[in-house]
Amino acid sequence: IASLRPAYYADIIFTDLSAFEQIGLYKYFELVITHRFHDSIFCIKNLTPVIVFPEFFSDITLYGENKNKTLFKSFNIESNYISDRNKLNATSIFGMHKQAITNFKQNKGFIEITLLENKNKYESFVMESSRLVNGTNT
């Protein structure tokens, strides 16, 4: 068990990583369990299975749900999102971890396609924004 934050239960603690070291570290994990949105994003970008739960169940987006849930829906891994506070315990998470890994691996192709589509949309947005700011038509 590794942790990116101080944790008494962890075998390895990575609290002194640079931002780039942290981003690349996720690819070495078999599974990440987190409540953090950025951990979820870095896992998806590194094609690392992830289980996520909301830190605060009251945090919702304009879609009426937690931003992690919205993220997981877009990558077809919504079943790796824990929305029931009663399932937020070691026994429940242990019971779902293998299925979460399987689910992620089964959706790997879709995840890769979605990542590429999002990358292309972002690059297009940046190019269009640059064109608008600079007043060019190219």
C-alpha positions as CSV (number, residue, x, y, z in Angstrom):
1,I,0.0,0.0,0.0
2,A,1.4,3.3,-1.1
3,S,0.2,6.8,-0.2
4,L,0.9,10.2,-1.6
5,R,-0.1,11.7,1.7
6,P,1.0,10.9,5.3
7,A,-0.8,7.6,6.2
8,Y,0.0,5.3,9.1
9,Y,-1.3,2.3,7.2
10,A,0.9,2.7,4.1
11,D,4.0,0.6,3.4
12,I,5.4,3.4,1.2
13,I,4.8,7.1,1.6
14,F,5.5,9.5,-1.3
15,T,5.2,13.0,0.2
16,D,8.2,14.6,-1.4
17,L,7.5,14.1,-5.1
18,S,7.6,16.9,-7.6
19,A,4.5,17.4,-9.6
20,F,5.9,15.6,-12.7
21,E,7.1,12.7,-10.5
22,Q,3.6,12.4,-9.0
23,I,1.8,12.5,-12.4
24,G,4.0,9.6,-13.7
25,L,3.8,7.5,-10.6
26,Y,0.3,6.3,-11.2
27,K,1.2,4.0,-14.0
28,Y,3.1,1.8,-11.6
29,F,0.0,1.0,-9.4
30,E,-2.3,-1.9,-9.9
31,L,-5.2,0.1,-8.5
32,V,-5.7,3.5,-6.9
33,I,-8.4,4.2,-4.3
34,T,-9.0,7.9,-3.8
35,H,-11.4,10.7,-3.2
36,R,-9.3,13.2,-5.1
37,F,-10.4,14.4,-8.6
38,H,-6.8,14.9,-9.8
39,D,-5.8,11.5,-8.7
40,S,-8.6,10.1,-10.8
41,I,-7.5,12.1,-13.8
42,F,-3.9,11.0,-13.5
43,C,-5.0,7.4,-13.2
44,I,-7.1,7.6,-16.3
45,K,-4.3,9.3,-18.2
46,N,-1.9,6.6,-17.1
47,L,-4.5,3.9,-17.8
48,T,-4.4,2.8,-14.2
49,P,-7.6,1.3,-12.6
50,V,-9.1,3.6,-10.0
51,I,-11.9,3.5,-7.5
52,V,-13.1,6.9,-6.3
53,F,-15.5,8.1,-3.7
54,P,-16.6,11.7,-2.9
55,E,-14.8,13.4,0.0
56,F,-18.0,15.2,0.7
57,F,-21.2,13.6,-0.5
58,S,-22.7,17.1,-0.7
59,D,-20.3,18.2,-3.4
60,I,-22.2,18.3,-6.7
61,T,-21.7,19.9,-10.1
62,L,-24.2,21.7,-12.3
63,Y,-25.0,18.2,-13.6
64,G,-26.3,17.4,-10.1
65,E,-23.6,14.9,-9.3
66,N,-20.1,14.7,-7.9
67,K,-17.5,15.8,-10.5
68,N,-15.7,12.4,-10.2
69,K,-19.0,10.7,-11.1
70,T,-19.3,12.9,-14.2
71,L,-15.7,12.2,-15.1
72,F,-16.2,8.4,-14.7
73,K,-19.3,8.4,-16.7
74,S,-17.5,10.1,-19.6
75,F,-14.9,7.2,-19.6
76,N,-17.5,4.4,-19.1
77,I,-16.2,3.4,-15.7
78,E,-19.0,4.7,-13.6
79,S,-19.2,1.5,-11.6
80,N,-15.8,2.3,-10.1
81,Y,-17.4,5.3,-8.4
82,I,-18.7,4.7,-4.9
83,S,-21.8,6.9,-4.4
84,D,-23.2,5.1,-1.4
85,R,-21.7,6.2,1.9
86,N,-22.5,2.8,3.4
87,K,-20.2,1.1,1.0
88,L,-17.3,3.3,2.0
89,N,-15.5,0.8,4.2
90,A,-12.5,-1.5,3.8
91,T,-14.7,-4.7,3.5
92,S,-16.8,-3.2,0.7
93,I,-13.9,-1.7,-1.2
94,F,-12.0,-5.0,-0.9
95,G,-15.0,-6.8,-2.3
96,M,-15.1,-4.6,-5.3
97,H,-11.5,-4.0,-6.1
98,K,-11.0,-7.0,-8.5
99,Q,-14.2,-6.0,-10.5
100,A,-13.0,-2.4,-10.6
101,I,-9.7,-3.5,-12.2
102,T,-11.5,-5.8,-14.6
103,N,-14.0,-3.1,-15.5
104,F,-11.2,-0.6,-16.2
105,K,-9.3,-3.0,-18.3
106,Q,-12.4,-4.0,-20.3
107,N,-13.0,-0.3,-21.1
108,K,-9.3,0.4,-21.9
109,G,-10.0,0.9,-25.6
110,F,-12.9,3.3,-25.0
111,I,-10.8,5.1,-22.4
112,E,-7.9,5.6,-24.9
113,I,-10.3,6.8,-27.6
114,T,-12.0,9.2,-25.2
115,L,-8.6,10.5,-24.0
116,L,-7.6,11.2,-27.7
117,E,-10.9,12.9,-28.4
118,N,-10.5,15.1,-25.4
119,K,-6.9,15.9,-26.3
120,N,-8.1,16.9,-29.8
121,K,-10.9,19.0,-28.5
122,Y,-8.5,20.8,-26.1
123,E,-5.9,21.5,-28.8
124,S,-8.7,22.8,-31.1
125,F,-9.9,25.1,-28.3
126,V,-6.4,26.4,-27.7
127,M,-5.8,27.0,-31.4
128,E,-9.2,28.8,-31.8
129,S,-8.6,30.9,-28.7
130,S,-5.2,31.9,-29.9
131,R,-6.6,32.9,-33.3
132,L,-9.3,35.0,-31.6
133,V,-6.9,36.7,-29.2
134,N,-4.4,37.4,-32.0
135,G,-7.1,38.4,-34.5
136,T,-5.8,36.1,-37.2
137,N,-7.9,34.0,-39.6
138,T,-5.5,31.1,-40.0
